[in-house]
Amino acid sequence: MKKNEIKNFLKLPKSAKYVIIVASGKGGVGKSTFALNLALTFQHFKLKVGLLDADIYGPSLPKLLNTNQEPKIENNNFVPIEVNGLKTMSIGYLIPEETANIWRGPMVIKAVTQLLTNVAWGELDVLIIDTPPGTGDVQLTISQKIDVTGALIITTPQELSLLDVQRGINMFKKINLPILGLIENMSYYICDECEKKHYIFRKKSNYKLTSFFDLEVLGELPLSESLIKNHNFEHPIIKQEASDIIFKSFFDICQKVLSKIKV
């Protein structure tokens, strides 16, 4: 039986034209911060964007957005929380921040399925889904339930991070989910004194992965105080500082992603 015959696709409410998974092999690589800023940057291209925080065990979107709103329910669907014109949904909106989600596989699958199907997104051009670190039930459920355009994999230059990324790449290849490219976060920092790039680990650390798996590095993001110094996204740098290196990096990444998905 062919793959497209055994997939049980669920239809997103007024389905998004494109669905992009943001994934990482391990935690602590800045995946959720990247997903949020990627979504905000897509808005510069006049696109209608939604962001789904599908990290069931450690949702961080409410903290990043500095909001503890509880979504309303209309016609048995959750109404997304909107910040800066960005429609968002997270399991973190539905449970207390300090709660530990000690859920087995079936409960995780049920929660992810509900987040995929019971949110009134309206018409979207792009839906970005922030997934948990690693390779597990959430990634498999999403890829089996809806038609995903492709995945972006976030890594950092450390050797251990690259090993975990390799596992993630192998998983997506095994389930035939297209990988749009790699993003190397915390790749370098720019010295305040000399204004030069300094690579903390080593330059071009992702060369082995890109050459072996024939994947493109879509961007290298620096360590940036302006990006991480606070969690208040009422006035995010992506919306305000077009001259900042962070803005330029994200803008370039978005252009490359859009060329790949042919928006």
Rosetta blueprint (number, residue, H / E / L):
1 M L
2 K L
3 K H
4 N H
5 E H
6 I H
7 K L
8 N L
9 F L
10 L L
11 K L
12 L L
13 P L
14 K L
15 S L
16 A L
17 K L
18 Y E
19 V E
20 I E
21 I E
22 V E
23 A E
24 S E
25 G L
26 K L
27 G L
28 G L
29 V L
30 G L
31 K H
32 S H
33 T H
34 F H
35 A H
36 L H
37 N H
38 L H
39 A H
40 L H
41 T H
42 F H
43 Q H
44 H H
45 F H
46 K L
47 L L
48 K L
49 V E
50 G E
51 L E
52 L E
53 D E
54 A L
55 D L
56 I L
57 Y L
58 G L
59 P L
60 S L
61 L H
62 P H
63 K H
64 L H
65 L H
66 N L
67 T L
68 N L
69 Q L
70 E L
71 P L
72 K L
73 I E
74 E E
75 N L
76 N L
77 N E
78 F E
79 V L
80 P L
81 I E
82 E E
83 V E
84 N L
85 G L
86 L E
87 K E
88 T E
89 M E
90 S E
91 I H
92 G H
93 Y H
94 L L
95 I L
96 P L
97 E L
98 E L
99 T L
100 A L
101 N L
102 I L
103 W L
104 R L
105 G H
106 P H
107 M H
108 V H
109 I H
110 K H
111 A H
112 V H
113 T H
114 Q H
115 L H
116 L H
117 T H
118 N L
119 V E
120 A L
121 W L
122 G L
123 E L
124 L L
125 D L
126 V E
127 L E
128 I E
129 I E
130 D E
131 T L
132 P L
133 P L
134 G L
135 T L
136 G L
137 D H
138 V H
139 Q H
140 L H
141 T H
142 I H
143 S H
144 Q H
145 K H
146 I L
147 D L
148 V L
149 T L
150 G E
151 A E
152 L E
153 I E
154 I E
155 T E
156 T L
157 P L
158 Q L
159 E H
160 L H
161 S H
162 L H
163 L H
164 D H
165 V H
166 Q H
167 R H
168 G H
169 I H
170 N H
171 M H
172 F H
173 K H
174 K H
175 I L
176 N L
177 L L
178 P L
179 I E
180 L E
181 G E
182 L E
183 I E
184 E E
185 N L
186 M L
187 S L
188 Y L
189 Y E
190 I E
191 C L
192 D L
193 E L
194 C L
195 E L
196 K L
197 K E
198 H E
199 Y L
200 I L
201 F L
202 R L
203 K L
204 K L
205 S L
206 N L
207 Y H
208 K H
209 L H
210 T H
211 S H
212 F H
213 F H
214 D L
215 L L
216 E L
217 V E
218 L E
219 G E
220 E E
221 L L
222 P L
223 L L
224 S L
225 E H
226 S H
227 L H
228 I H
229 K L
230 N L
231 H L
232 N L
233 F L
234 E L
235 H L
236 P L
237 I H
238 I H
239 K H
240 Q H
241 E L
242 A L
243 S L
244 D L
245 I H
246 I H
247 F H
248 K H
249 S H
250 F H
251 F H
252 D H
253 I H
254 C H
255 Q H
256 K H
257 V H
258 L H
259 S H
260 K H
261 I H
262 K L
263 V L
